[in-house]
Amino acid sequence: MKRIILVLLVFCSFVSCKNEDKQIDAEEVTHETSESIETIKKQSVAELKAKLIEEGFQIFDYVDEKTQDTVIMQQYFIAFLKRGPIRNQNEEEATKLQSEHLAHLGKMYELGYADISGPFGDDGDIRGITIYNVPTLKMADSLANADPMVKAGRLIIELHPWWAAKGFPLR
């Protein structure tokens, strides 16, 4: 269990850094987040809507009563990674699968298919989530089921469509 936690911490550190040799402080992260939000804001609502529709995403928009801004809602897909039926791997096999699992999630993030992934803090049947930023359920399902932990039966996937405002950061 200690190894798994250590591997998760290393993965989280890896994903949060764009370059292993570069230290990123909170001010830089805030600046990068602001830049990505500004890029989205610089596009007109019509341009952003057209781009998302062209790429096959499901969207709708509404006007925020308080700010009078048009908010574009985009459909994402949340994959709940649940405890699978095959958990009899020895420690070495489980550690190797965990490493491959983290590499898969990192690749999904780097390719832009997943926006965020992470484990839950309890020891329940739902082990973690990944939010896929892809246009179709079929694509999200294919990517989620390509995870080595899922292929080995150690995890199973439960997918749900989820709507979120485009360009809004986590706080």
Secondary structure, 3 states (H helix, E strand, C coil): CHHHHHHHHHHHHHHHCCCCCCCCCHHHHHHHHHHHHHHHHHCCHHHHHHHHHHCCCCEEEEECCCCCCEEEEEEEEEEEEEECCCCCCCHHHHHHHHHHHHHHHHHHHHCCCEEEEEECCCCCCEEEEEEECCCCHHHHHHHHHCCHHHHCCCEEEEEEEEEEECCCCCC
